[in-house]
């Protein structure tokens, strides 16, 4: 069965926010919002779940911490111990203060790279992946709200369009997807 996707374009983020609030208050589910900048508060209006990226960052940082600790113990204590500044080279714990900066930096490096790669994979925005942006103007100065008729069984597609047209839209577009 074909699904109708309705794209409502706005020229101001406040107009889009007001339109989204009005549609959600009438029971219409807004599927996605495309914007050239973050719109603060839109996540709560359209019902976007909170991300678990912070948990992933903690796990990537913990991995970096463990890798840095194991590598420094192996390189500086077990494999090729060196007498640097008169510090004992037979115990990792006695050298721990000297290893703190390296441990911190490697933890941050792993957390940052892990979060970046996870973000790009989850959003399917790695280079070479096809773009899902409905209109290229949303990267410049336009704001688009996507409403799928299949997710709003309470109203027909025509009724949804009439409600959207009662907001302060600039342009309305409809696509049919199989």
C-alpha positions as CSV (number, residue, x, y, z in Angstrom):
1,X,0.0,0.0,0.0
2,X,1.3,3.5,-0.9
3,X,2.1,5.9,1.9
4,X,1.6,9.6,1.4
5,X,4.3,11.9,2.9
6,X,3.5,15.5,3.4
7,X,6.3,18.1,3.6
8,X,5.4,21.5,5.0
9,X,8.0,24.2,4.4
10,X,8.4,27.2,6.7
11,X,10.6,30.3,6.5
12,X,11.0,30.7,10.2
13,X,11.7,28.3,13.0
14,X,9.2,29.9,15.3
15,X,6.5,29.4,12.7
16,X,7.5,25.7,12.4
17,X,7.4,25.3,16.2
18,X,3.9,26.8,16.4
19,X,2.7,24.7,13.5
20,X,4.1,21.5,15.1
21,X,2.5,22.3,18.4
22,X,-0.8,22.9,16.8
23,X,-0.7,19.6,14.8
24,X,0.5,17.6,17.8
25,X,-2.3,19.0,19.9
26,X,-4.8,17.7,17.4
27,X,-3.3,14.3,17.5
28,X,-1.1,14.3,14.4
29,X,2.3,12.7,14.7
30,X,5.1,14.7,13.1
31,X,7.6,12.2,11.8
32,X,10.7,14.5,11.2
33,X,11.8,18.1,11.1
34,X,14.6,19.2,8.7
35,X,16.4,22.4,9.7
36,X,19.6,24.3,8.9
37,X,20.2,24.8,12.7
38,X,19.0,23.2,15.9
39,X,15.5,24.2,17.0
40,X,15.5,24.1,20.8
41,X,12.4,22.4,22.2
42,X,11.3,20.7,19.0
43,X,12.3,17.3,20.3
44,X,9.8,17.5,23.1
45,X,7.1,18.8,20.8
46,X,7.3,16.1,18.2
47,X,8.2,13.3,20.7
48,X,11.8,12.5,19.8
49,X,13.3,10.1,22.4
50,X,16.5,11.1,24.3
51,X,19.7,9.7,22.9
52,X,21.9,7.1,24.6
53,X,25.1,8.7,23.1
54,X,26.3,9.7,26.6
55,X,26.2,6.0,27.7
56,X,28.2,5.1,24.5
57,X,30.7,7.9,25.2
58,X,31.2,6.5,28.7
59,X,31.8,3.0,27.4
60,X,34.2,4.3,24.7
61,X,36.1,6.4,27.3
62,X,36.3,3.3,29.6
63,X,37.7,1.3,26.7
64,X,40.3,4.0,26.1
65,X,41.2,4.1,29.8
66,X,41.7,0.3,29.9
67,X,43.7,0.3,26.7
68,X,46.0,3.2,27.8
69,X,46.6,1.5,31.2
70,X,47.4,-1.9,29.7
71,X,49.6,-0.4,27.0
72,X,51.6,1.8,29.4
73,X,52.1,-1.1,31.8
74,X,53.3,-3.3,29.0
75,X,55.5,-0.7,27.3
76,X,57.0,1.1,30.3
77,X,57.2,-1.7,32.9
78,X,57.1,-5.2,31.3
79,X,58.6,-4.9,27.8
80,X,61.3,-2.2,27.9
81,X,61.6,-0.5,31.3
82,X,63.7,2.6,31.4
83,X,65.0,4.7,34.3
84,X,63.5,8.1,33.6
85,X,64.2,10.7,36.2
86,X,65.2,8.2,38.8
87,X,61.7,6.7,39.0
88,X,61.4,3.0,39.7
89,X,60.6,0.9,36.7
90,X,59.5,-2.3,38.4
91,X,56.0,-1.2,39.5
92,X,53.1,0.4,37.5
93,X,51.5,1.9,40.7
94,X,54.7,3.7,41.7
95,X,54.8,5.4,38.2
96,X,51.0,6.1,38.1
97,X,51.2,9.9,38.5
98,X,53.5,10.1,35.5
99,X,51.0,8.1,33.4
100,X,47.9,10.2,34.3
101,X,48.1,12.8,31.4
102,X,48.6,10.1,28.8
103,X,45.7,8.1,30.3
104,X,43.4,11.1,30.3
105,X,44.3,12.1,26.7
106,X,43.7,8.6,25.4
107,X,40.4,8.3,27.2
108,X,39.2,11.5,25.6
109,X,40.5,10.5,22.2
110,X,38.6,7.1,22.3
111,X,35.4,8.7,23.6
112,X,35.4,11.5,21.0
113,X,36.2,9.2,18.0
114,X,33.8,6.6,19.2
115,X,30.9,9.1,19.6
116,X,31.6,10.6,16.2
117,X,31.6,7.3,14.4
118,X,28.5,6.1,16.3
119,X,26.7,9.4,15.5
120,X,27.5,9.1,11.8
121,X,26.5,5.5,11.7
122,X,23.2,5.9,13.5
123,X,22.2,8.9,11.4
124,X,23.4,7.3,8.2
125,X,25.5,10.3,7.3
126,X,28.8,8.8,6.6
127,X,30.4,9.9,3.3
128,X,28.9,8.0,0.4
129,X,25.6,7.3,2.1
130,X,22.6,8.6,0.3
131,X,21.0,11.8,1.7
132,X,17.5,11.7,3.0
133,X,17.0,15.5,3.0
134,X,13.7,16.3,1.2
135,X,14.7,19.7,0.0
136,X,18.2,21.2,-0.3
137,X,17.0,24.6,0.9
138,X,16.8,23.1,4.4
139,X,20.6,23.4,4.6
140,X,20.3,27.2,4.0
141,X,17.2,29.0,5.2
142,X,14.1,26.8,5.1
143,X,12.5,24.5,7.7
144,X,10.6,21.4,6.6
145,X,8.2,19.3,8.7
146,X,7.5,15.7,7.5
147,X,4.1,14.1,8.3
148,X,3.4,10.5,7.1
149,X,-0.3,9.7,6.5
150,X,0.3,6.0,7.5
151,X,1.3,7.1,11.0
152,X,-1.9,9.3,11.4
153,X,-4.8,6.9,10.9
154,X,-7.1,9.3,12.8
155,X,-7.2,11.7,9.8
156,X,-7.1,11.3,6.1
157,X,-4.2,12.8,4.1
158,X,-6.5,15.6,2.8
159,X,-7.6,16.5,6.3
160,X,-3.9,16.6,7.4
161,X,-3.1,18.9,4.5
162,X,-5.9,21.3,5.4
163,X,-4.7,21.4,9.0
164,X,-1.1,22.1,7.8
165,X,-2.3,24.8,5.5
166,X,-3.9,26.5,8.4
167,X,-0.4,27.0,9.8
168,X,1.9,29.7,8.4
169,X,3.5,27.6,5.7
170,X,5.4,28.8,2.7
171,X,5.1,25.7,0.6
172,X,3.4,22.3,0.7
173,X,4.6,19.2,-1.1
174,X,3.3,15.7,-1.1
175,X,5.1,12.5,-2.2
176,X,3.7,9.0,-2.5
177,X,6.0,6.1,-1.4
178,X,5.4,2.5,-2.0
